[in-house]
Amino acid sequence: MMRKTAALATLLACVATPALAAPAPKHAAAATPAAAAPDAVAAGGLVFPSMAAGTHGTAMEQVDEIVKKMDARLRKAGATGGIGNMMQHTIYLKDGAASPIDVLGRFHGAARKLAPSLVAEPSVGTIIRVPGFADKNTLVAVDLVAGPGKAAGFERHPFTFGPKEIVETIGTGPVIFTAGLEAMDFQNGKLVPGIDEQIDVIVAKLDGAMKKAGLSVGNMISHNLYVTRGTDPIHVIEKFHEATRKYSPGLKDHPSVGTLVLVDGMAVPGFLLEIDAIAAKGDPATLNRVPFTEMPMDIAKSVQAGSLVYLAGMEGVDFDNGGKVSPDVMKQVDAAARKIAATLRPAGLSTADLVKYKMYVKKGNDAAAVRAHFRAALAKLAGGRQPRAAETLVMVEGLAGPSLQFEVSAIAAHR
C-alpha cells in the first residue's frame, strides 16, 4: 500500500515547481470559437442537458432561473415531465454566496412548483461549494441527468434514514444512480469525524444503496469524489479503493472510472468527502472496459453499459511524453483530449461521438479560453467534426495532483 501510494503521489506531483505554484498563464480565446454546446442531448435512454448557470440577481433568484431553464431544456429533448424527469442532480454553489441548506430548499421548492410529481418521485442529488464560475456573475449552477418519457416509471429506493427531498438510488434501463453519500449518521444524528472514518461510513452507505437496488459495490462503473480542500487527495483515493474492495474484491479486476476534485465544501461543515456514483445492472465481468494501465491504481479509463461509454480521469498528464505535466493549461487540455480519443478508439468511437462532457478547471485559469480550446481540440481529433455534446464546466480548488489544472469526465454513445 505504501509503495503504491508513493508511486501515485510521485506521478501526480512530478512537476510541483515554483513556476507551477504561480497562477496559470492567461490565454486569449480562439479567434474562431467552436459552436456552442447544445442545450441537451438524448442518448442511450437518458437525457443529458448542458449545465444551467444563473446569470443575474441573488443566489435564490438564480435558482429560480436555473430551474426554469432546465425544465425547458429537458422538455425540448424528449423528457416529457421536464424537471420532474431529473434522476441525478448536482448543485454548484459559489462559496459564501448563500447558505447551502437554503439553496437546497429553494431548488427543491422551485422544481416542485413546475413538477409536483417530485414530491412523491424525487431524484438523487448533492450540493457542492466551489470557488466560482466562468461567468463572474454566476452564484449557482446545476448539472443533471434525466430520464426520457414519464418519471413514474423510474426505479426508486428511498433513504431508510435521511432526507425526504431526495432518494438513495434511482434507475432506468441498465443503470442505477446514487448521490449525496456523506458521513452523517442520520439514525444517531452524528457526523463521523476524520477522513478515514468518513470514507468507511460513506462506502458502507454505498454498499447499502446498491443492495437496495439488487446490486453490489462491484456494479459501480463511475464515481465522483468531492473532497474538501486541505484533505490529502492521494490518501482519499487509496483509502476509497481499499474500502470498496472490502465489499467487492472483484473491483480490482473490474474497476470503475473515477474522478476526484477538491472543493470548498459541501452542505454541512465537517463533511470532508461526498460521493456520487453510477452502477450497471448485470455481471460486471461482462462489461467492456479500457484499463488505466499508466496509473498505479485500480481504475478504468472507460466502462460501457448499454450503448453508452463512460470515461473519467481524463487529465493533463501527458503519457505520450513520459508522464509529464506541462505548466501550460492548454497543453494539459490537449493531453486530456488525446487521452479521450485514444480511450474511445477501441470501442470504435471518436470524440465526435461524445454526448456529454464535464470539465473541471482549477481556479486561476481563464475558463472561457479553456473551454474554447477544448472544443477545438475535440473537433481536430475527429477530423474537424464537432461533437454534439452537452457541456458542463466547473471551477474547482484543485485536482488529485498539485500540478493538474484540467480534468474531464465524459460519456460517448454508439448510435
TAJOWO-V823371 format. One record per residue. RES is the residue in one letter. SS is DSSP state (H for helix, E for strand, - for the rest). PHI is phi in degrees with one decimal (NA if undefined). Layout:
# TAJOWO-V823371
RES/SS/PHI ; RES/SS/PHI
This chain:
# TAJOWO-V823371
M/-/NA ; M/H/-66.8 ; R/H/-64.1 ; K/H/-65.9 ; T/H/-63.0 ; A/H/-62.8 ; A/H/-64.4 ; L/H/-66.0 ; A/H/-62.4 ; T/H/-63.7 ; L/H/-64.2 ; L/H/-82.3 ; A/-/-114.6 ; C/-/-65.8 ; V/-/-126.6 ; A/-/-75.3 ; T/-/-115.3 ; P/H/-56.1 ; A/H/-62.5 ; L/H/-77.3 ; A/H/-73.4 ; A/-/-76.0 ; P/-/-57.4 ; A/-/-65.3 ; P/-/-63.2 ; K/-/-82.7 ; H/-/-130.7 ; A/-/-76.8 ; A/-/-67.0 ; A/-/-59.8 ; A/-/-63.8 ; T/-/-118.8 ; P/-/-67.0 ; A/-/-68.3 ; A/-/-59.0 ; A/-/-63.8 ; A/-/-67.1 ; P/-/-66.9 ; D/-/-63.5 ; A/E/-162.8 ; V/E/-132.6 ; A/E/-99.9 ; A/E/-160.9 ; G/-/59.8 ; G/-/80.1 ; L/E/-131.8 ; V/E/-121.8 ; F/E/-114.7 ; P/E/-84.2 ; S/-/-70.3 ; M/-/-56.7 ; A/E/-102.0 ; A/E/-119.6 ; G/-/-71.1 ; T/-/-121.0 ; H/-/-159.2 ; G/-/83.8 ; T/-/-75.8 ; A/H/-59.2 ; M/H/-67.0 ; E/H/-65.2 ; Q/H/-68.2 ; V/H/-58.7 ; D/H/-60.5 ; E/H/-60.6 ; I/H/-64.9 ; V/H/-61.1 ; K/H/-64.5 ; K/H/-61.0 ; M/H/-63.9 ; D/H/-59.6 ; A/H/-66.1 ; R/H/-62.8 ; L/H/-67.7 ; R/H/-62.8 ; K/H/-63.9 ; A/-/-90.8 ; G/-/107.3 ; A/-/-85.2 ; T/-/-63.9 ; G/-/-90.2 ; G/H/59.2 ; I/H/-61.3 ; G/H/-67.9 ; N/H/-91.2 ; M/E/-64.3 ; M/E/-111.0 ; Q/E/-132.5 ; H/E/-130.1 ; T/E/-126.1 ; I/E/-99.0 ; Y/E/-104.7 ; L/E/-121.2 ; K/E/-61.5 ; D/-/-57.8 ; G/-/88.5 ; A/-/-75.5 ; A/-/-170.7 ; S/-/-70.8 ; P/H/-57.2 ; I/H/-65.8 ; D/H/-64.5 ; V/H/-65.1 ; L/H/-58.5 ; G/H/-61.1 ; R/H/-65.8 ; F/H/-62.6 ; H/H/-65.1 ; G/H/-65.3 ; A/H/-65.8 ; A/H/-65.2 ; R/H/-70.6 ; K/H/-63.8 ; L/H/-83.3 ; A/-/-139.0 ; P/H/-56.8 ; S/H/-62.1 ; L/H/-64.0 ; V/H/-61.8 ; A/-/-95.6 ; E/-/-131.1 ; P/-/-79.1 ; S/-/-106.6 ; V/E/-94.2 ; G/E/-172.9 ; T/E/-153.6 ; I/E/-128.8 ; I/E/-127.1 ; R/E/-93.7 ; V/E/-126.0 ; P/-/-74.3 ; G/-/163.0 ; F/-/-138.6 ; A/-/-60.6 ; D/-/-94.6 ; K/-/-64.1 ; N/-/-83.4 ; T/-/-78.5 ; L/-/-111.2 ; V/E/-139.3 ; A/E/-144.9 ; V/E/-133.1 ; D/E/-120.7 ; L/E/-157.0 ; V/E/-127.1 ; A/E/-127.0 ; G/E/-101.9 ; P/-/-82.9 ; G/-/65.6 ; K/-/-103.3 ; A/H/-68.2 ; A/H/-62.4 ; G/H/-86.0 ; F/-/-73.3 ; E/E/-88.3 ; R/E/-120.9 ; H/E/-135.1 ; P/-/-73.8 ; F/-/-66.3 ; T/-/-70.6 ; F/-/-129.3 ; G/-/138.7 ; P/-/-65.8 ; K/-/-97.1 ; E/-/-73.3 ; I/-/-132.0 ; V/-/-111.0 ; E/-/-83.0 ; T/E/-140.8 ; I/E/-147.9 ; G/E/-148.1 ; T/E/-155.3 ; G/-/61.9 ; P/-/-86.3 ; V/E/-123.1 ; I/E/-125.0 ; F/E/-109.8 ; T/E/-139.7 ; A/E/-160.2 ; G/E/69.3 ; L/E/-86.9 ; E/-/-132.6 ; A/-/-97.7 ; M/E/-77.6 ; D/E/-90.0 ; F/-/-66.4 ; Q/-/-66.6 ; N/-/-107.6 ; G/-/66.6 ; K/E/-125.4 ; L/E/-98.9 ; V/-/-72.5 ; P/-/-84.8 ; G/-/83.6 ; I/H/-66.4 ; D/H/-62.6 ; E/H/-66.1 ; Q/H/-65.9 ; I/H/-61.4 ; D/H/-60.0 ; V/H/-65.7 ; I/H/-64.2 ; V/H/-66.9 ; A/H/-62.9 ; K/H/-63.8 ; L/H/-60.1 ; D/H/-62.2 ; G/H/-64.1 ; A/H/-63.5 ; M/H/-65.3 ; K/H/-64.5 ; K/H/-60.6 ; A/-/-89.9 ; G/-/78.5 ; L/-/-121.8 ; S/-/-138.5 ; V/H/-57.0 ; G/H/-64.7 ; N/H/-85.3 ; M/E/-63.9 ; I/E/-114.5 ; S/E/-154.2 ; H/E/-146.4 ; N/E/-118.6 ; L/E/-107.9 ; Y/E/-98.6 ; V/E/-117.8 ; T/E/-66.8 ; R/-/-56.0 ; G/-/98.2 ; T/-/-94.9 ; D/-/-70.1 ; P/H/-67.5 ; I/H/-64.2 ; H/H/-62.7 ; V/H/-62.1 ; I/H/-58.5 ; E/H/-64.0 ; K/H/-65.3 ; F/H/-62.8 ; H/H/-65.9 ; E/H/-61.8 ; A/H/-68.2 ; T/H/-67.7 ; R/H/-70.5 ; K/H/-64.3 ; Y/H/-83.5 ; S/-/-147.1 ; P/H/-57.1 ; G/H/-64.2 ; L/H/-61.8 ; K/H/-63.9 ; D/-/-91.8 ; H/-/-130.5 ; P/-/-76.2 ; S/-/-97.2 ; V/E/-87.8 ; G/E/-159.4 ; T/E/-134.9 ; L/E/-123.7 ; V/E/-130.9 ; L/E/-94.0 ; V/E/-127.7 ; D/-/-80.1 ; G/E/158.2 ; M/-/-120.4 ; A/-/-69.6 ; V/-/-123.9 ; P/-/-57.6 ; G/-/104.0 ; F/-/-69.7 ; L/-/-97.1 ; L/E/-152.4 ; E/E/-143.0 ; I/E/-131.9 ; D/E/-129.2 ; A/E/-154.4 ; I/E/-124.2 ; A/E/-122.8 ; A/E/-115.6 ; K/-/-72.3 ; G/-/95.3 ; D/-/-80.6 ; P/H/-56.9 ; A/H/-67.7 ; T/H/-90.1 ; L/-/-81.0 ; N/-/-73.4 ; R/E/-131.2 ; V/E/-111.4 ; P/E/-70.6 ; F/-/-95.6 ; T/-/-67.2 ; E/-/-75.4 ; M/-/-104.6 ; P/-/-79.7 ; M/-/-157.4 ; D/-/-94.4 ; I/-/-134.3 ; A/E/-108.9 ; K/E/-81.5 ; S/E/-151.2 ; V/E/-138.5 ; Q/E/-101.6 ; A/E/-132.5 ; G/-/65.5 ; S/-/-93.7 ; L/E/-103.9 ; V/E/-113.5 ; Y/E/-98.7 ; L/E/-123.4 ; A/E/-158.5 ; G/E/70.8 ; M/E/-85.9 ; E/E/-109.8 ; G/-/-90.0 ; V/E/-71.4 ; D/E/-90.5 ; F/H/-71.9 ; D/H/-76.5 ; N/H/-130.2 ; G/-/75.7 ; G/-/74.4 ; K/E/-82.2 ; V/E/-121.5 ; S/-/-73.6 ; P/-/-71.8 ; D/-/-86.1 ; V/H/-60.2 ; M/H/-68.7 ; K/H/-70.6 ; Q/H/-66.3 ; V/H/-61.1 ; D/H/-61.0 ; A/H/-63.5 ; A/H/-65.3 ; A/H/-63.9 ; R/H/-63.1 ; K/H/-64.7 ; I/H/-62.1 ; A/H/-60.9 ; A/H/-66.7 ; T/H/-71.0 ; L/H/-76.6 ; R/H/-56.5 ; P/-/-61.3 ; A/-/-88.7 ; G/-/75.4 ; L/-/-117.8 ; S/-/-134.4 ; T/H/-63.2 ; A/H/-68.7 ; D/H/-92.5 ; L/E/-65.2 ; V/E/-116.7 ; K/E/-157.7 ; Y/E/-142.8 ; K/E/-122.1 ; M/E/-97.9 ; Y/E/-106.9 ; V/E/-118.5 ; K/E/-66.7 ; K/-/-57.7 ; G/-/101.9 ; N/-/-94.4 ; D/-/-80.9 ; A/H/-62.4 ; A/H/-63.8 ; A/H/-67.6 ; V/H/-61.7 ; R/H/-60.8 ; A/H/-62.4 ; H/H/-66.6 ; F/H/-66.1 ; R/H/-58.1 ; A/H/-65.2 ; A/H/-64.2 ; L/H/-63.3 ; A/H/-64.2 ; K/H/-61.0 ; L/H/-70.8 ; A/-/-107.1 ; G/-/67.5 ; G/-/94.2 ; R/-/-86.2 ; Q/-/-79.4 ; P/-/-66.2 ; R/-/-89.4 ; A/-/-126.7 ; A/E/-65.8 ; E/E/-136.1 ; T/E/-135.6 ; L/E/-129.7 ; V/E/-123.9 ; M/E/-83.5 ; V/E/-130.9 ; E/-/-71.2 ; G/E/178.3 ; L/-/-122.5 ; A/-/-64.6 ; G/-/-117.8 ; P/-/-63.7 ; S/-/-89.7 ; L/-/-78.4 ; Q/-/-120.8 ; F/E/-150.2 ; E/E/-151.4 ; V/E/-133.2 ; S/E/-115.8 ; A/E/-153.3 ; I/E/-135.2 ; A/E/-119.1 ; A/E/-132.4 ; H/-/-81.1 ; R/-/-120.5
